[in-house]
Amino acid sequence: MSLRYFEDFEVGQILPLAPHTVTRAEIVAFAAEFDPQPFHLDEAAAADTLLGGLAASGWHTCALFMRMMYHGWISEAASMGSPGVDSLKWLRPVRPGDTLSGRSVVVELRASKSKPDRGFVRFRHEVMNGRGEMVMLAENPIMLSRRPN
Amino acid sequence: MMFFEEIVVGEVAELGAHTFTAEEIKRFASAFDPQPFHMDEAAAEASHFGKLCASGWHTLAIWMRLNVRHMQQVARERAASGLAPARSGPSPGFNDLKWLKPVYVGDRISFSTEVLAKRASRSRPGWGLLTLRSVGRNQMGEDVISFVAHVFIEAQVDTPPEDE
């Protein structure tokens, strides 16, 4: 397998996120373990909340985004993890049955000054639902190994 | 939760602590973030992390679990004193998230959250928006995660919104 290194990224490049269909069972299972608020657990309790019905925890959407990114392109990249997330917006609820898709767009490249073996690629990540609406928008740098000589 | 009006800027809440086990680190990673340094001890040792460490998204999910537990505890204490609990959530997002240090197997992370700001919501009458800084610290006293979260919280009365 030929890995994608820091040198293989360029500004404007678009990398796909692998699509994922979200089930009610996985929404409730994630919420029960990590975010047991009524609007993530139960339709009746969710109906009278600001979300207006059962919706995935935003942290679940984040975790699914990571999985979609892994299967979309990180599994073939020389990833060294990430130092953080500059901003992340949950724009719309993610509902049972939603098929999520999206893309990571390269917005900036920066070689590390202190560590010559790595660089930072800054991405804008867009996650859409099956109706073409954006449900999550994030911007973050991912650390990638430089191509070994 | 307390109502929007009762929340004091600068107030810090201790949310409790969680010890990360190898089993749960791998289980979360296999579901959501199967990069080798979150999945396999040998691969992690060969990486710049040096040891198996949790996905940063796992650290956040644990923060949320402790945060919800804290909110439920506050609601129970209010109920015991005859006070109504305020509804909270959802959140429009977060910013300035920093994964400062890896969370390794056996690390015990203590989480706290501080109210940075509050304002009445323009888009949702009867609700306010809180800005919170949350921090996770390991057993050595080192900060491992820091981020600024935003969350809607119910108001007791409809406060006129401030300009955004």
Interface residues (C-beta under 8 A of the other chain):
Chain A: E33 F34 D35 P36 Q37 F39 T49 L50 L51 A55 S57 G58 W59 C62 A63 L64 M66 R67 Y70 I74 S75 S79 M80 G81 S82 P83 G84 V85 D86 S87 L88 K89 W90 P93 N140
Chain B: F28 A31 F32 D33 P34 Q35 F37 S47 H48 F49 S55 G56 W57 L60 A61 I62 M64 R65 V68 R87 G89 P90 S91 P92 G93 F94 N95 D96 L97 K98 W99 R124 W127 F147 F152
